[in-house]
């Protein structure tokens, strides 16, 4: 299992039309086959200056790769992400229990 996460800050202020357009487009990513436990999150900690997060899980590397290459995802990245996002940090996780199993195999 892979947990794909990204935190980001938009170029546009909270409550703006652009924010609404971007967040609506981001929610459509949940329809892509293979993306499970999809969440669009608002960041609440004062410890960083990111405003939003996306989190989703994939059952395998192949499912994650298929999502990444899916035309709807590619279109989102081109049309929205590259235009609306000011900065981001992407982190992909694999549960430690799976890593341990791989090492013992």
C-alpha positions as a Markdown table, in Angstrom:
| # | Residue | x | y | z |
|---|---|---|---|---|
| 1 | Unk | 0.0 | 0.0 | 0.0 |
| 2 | Unk | 1.2 | 3.5 | -0.8 |
| 3 | Unk | -0.2 | 6.6 | 0.9 |
| 4 | Unk | 0.2 | 9.6 | -1.4 |
| 5 | Unk | 0.1 | 13.0 | 0.3 |
| 6 | Unk | 0.7 | 16.5 | -0.7 |
| 7 | Unk | 0.5 | 19.8 | 1.2 |
| 8 | Unk | 0.2 | 23.0 | -0.8 |
| 9 | Unk | -0.5 | 26.7 | -0.8 |
| 10 | Unk | -2.5 | 28.4 | -3.5 |
| 11 | Unk | -1.6 | 31.7 | -5.2 |
| 12 | Unk | -5.1 | 32.9 | -4.4 |
| 13 | Unk | -6.7 | 33.9 | -1.0 |
| 14 | Unk | -9.2 | 31.8 | 1.0 |
| 15 | Unk | -12.7 | 32.5 | -0.1 |
| 16 | Unk | -11.7 | 33.5 | -3.6 |
| 17 | Unk | -13.4 | 32.3 | -6.8 |
| 18 | Unk | -10.0 | 30.8 | -7.9 |
| 19 | Unk | -9.8 | 28.8 | -4.6 |
| 20 | Unk | -13.3 | 27.3 | -5.2 |
| 21 | Unk | -12.5 | 26.4 | -8.8 |
| 22 | Unk | -9.3 | 24.7 | -7.8 |
| 23 | Unk | -10.8 | 22.7 | -4.9 |
| 24 | Unk | -13.7 | 21.6 | -7.0 |
| 25 | Unk | -11.3 | 20.3 | -9.7 |
| 26 | Unk | -9.2 | 18.6 | -7.0 |
| 27 | Unk | -12.2 | 16.7 | -5.6 |
| 28 | Unk | -12.8 | 15.2 | -9.1 |
| 29 | Unk | -9.6 | 13.3 | -8.7 |
| 30 | Unk | -11.3 | 10.9 | -6.3 |
| 31 | Unk | -13.2 | 9.4 | -9.3 |
| 32 | Unk | -10.0 | 8.0 | -10.7 |
| 33 | Unk | -9.9 | 4.2 | -10.3 |
| 34 | Unk | -7.4 | 3.1 | -7.7 |
| 35 | Unk | -7.5 | 6.2 | -5.5 |
| 36 | Unk | -8.9 | 5.1 | -2.1 |
| 37 | Unk | -9.4 | 7.0 | 1.1 |
| 38 | Unk | -9.3 | 10.2 | -0.8 |
| 39 | Unk | -9.3 | 13.3 | 1.3 |
| 40 | Unk | -9.0 | 17.0 | 0.6 |
| 41 | Unk | -7.8 | 18.7 | 3.8 |
| 42 | Unk | -7.5 | 22.1 | 5.3 |
| 43 | Unk | -4.2 | 22.5 | 7.2 |
| 44 | Unk | -4.8 | 24.0 | 10.7 |
| 45 | Unk | -1.3 | 24.1 | 12.3 |
| 46 | Unk | 0.5 | 27.4 | 12.8 |
| 47 | Unk | 3.8 | 25.5 | 12.4 |
| 48 | Unk | 3.9 | 25.9 | 8.6 |
| 49 | Unk | 2.4 | 28.1 | 5.9 |
| 50 | Unk | 0.7 | 25.5 | 3.7 |
| 51 | Unk | -3.1 | 25.8 | 3.6 |
| 52 | Unk | -4.4 | 22.5 | 2.2 |
| 53 | Unk | -3.6 | 18.9 | 1.8 |
| 54 | Unk | -4.5 | 15.9 | -0.3 |
| 55 | Unk | -4.2 | 12.4 | 0.9 |
| 56 | Unk | -5.1 | 9.1 | -0.8 |
| 57 | Unk | -4.1 | 5.4 | -0.7 |
| 58 | Unk | -3.2 | 3.0 | -3.4 |
| 59 | Unk | -3.1 | -0.8 | -3.0 |
| 60 | Unk | 0.1 | -1.1 | -5.1 |
| 61 | Unk | 2.8 | 0.8 | -6.9 |
| 62 | Unk | 1.1 | -0.2 | -10.2 |
| 63 | Unk | -2.2 | 1.4 | -9.0 |
| 64 | Unk | -0.4 | 4.6 | -8.0 |
| 65 | Unk | 1.4 | 4.7 | -11.3 |
| 66 | Unk | -1.9 | 4.2 | -13.2 |
| 67 | Unk | -3.4 | 7.1 | -11.2 |
| 68 | Unk | -0.3 | 9.4 | -12.0 |
| 69 | Unk | -0.6 | 8.6 | -15.7 |
| 70 | Unk | -4.4 | 8.8 | -15.9 |
| 71 | Unk | -5.6 | 11.5 | -18.3 |
| 72 | Unk | -7.8 | 13.2 | -15.7 |
| 73 | Unk | -4.8 | 13.5 | -13.3 |
| 74 | Unk | -2.5 | 14.7 | -16.1 |
| 75 | Unk | -5.1 | 17.3 | -17.1 |
| 76 | Unk | -5.5 | 18.5 | -13.5 |
| 77 | Unk | -1.8 | 18.9 | -13.1 |
| 78 | Unk | -1.5 | 20.9 | -16.4 |
| 79 | Unk | -4.7 | 22.9 | -16.1 |
| 80 | Unk | -4.9 | 23.6 | -12.4 |
| 81 | Unk | -1.9 | 22.5 | -10.3 |
| 82 | Unk | 0.7 | 24.4 | -12.4 |
| 83 | Unk | -1.4 | 27.5 | -12.5 |
| 84 | Unk | -3.0 | 27.8 | -9.1 |
| 85 | Unk | -0.4 | 26.3 | -6.7 |
| 86 | Unk | 2.2 | 28.6 | -5.2 |
| 87 | Unk | 4.3 | 25.9 | -3.5 |
| 88 | Unk | 3.9 | 22.3 | -2.3 |
| 89 | Unk | 5.5 | 19.3 | -0.6 |
| 90 | Unk | 4.7 | 15.8 | -1.8 |
| 91 | Unk | 5.4 | 12.8 | 0.3 |
| 92 | Unk | 4.5 | 9.2 | -0.4 |
| 93 | Unk | 4.5 | 6.6 | 2.4 |
| 94 | Unk | 4.6 | 2.9 | 2.6 |
| 95 | Unk | 3.7 | 1.3 | 5.9 |
| 96 | Unk | 6.7 | 0.1 | 7.9 |
| 97 | Unk | 5.1 | -3.4 | 8.3 |
| 98 | Unk | 5.3 | -3.8 | 4.5 |
| 99 | Unk | 8.9 | -2.6 | 4.4 |
| 100 | Unk | 9.8 | -5.2 | 7.0 |
| 101 | Unk | 8.1 | -8.0 | 5.0 |
| 102 | Unk | 10.1 | -7.0 | 1.9 |
| 103 | Unk | 13.4 | -7.1 | 3.8 |
| 104 | Unk | 12.6 | -10.6 | 5.1 |
| 105 | Unk | 11.6 | -12.0 | 1.7 |
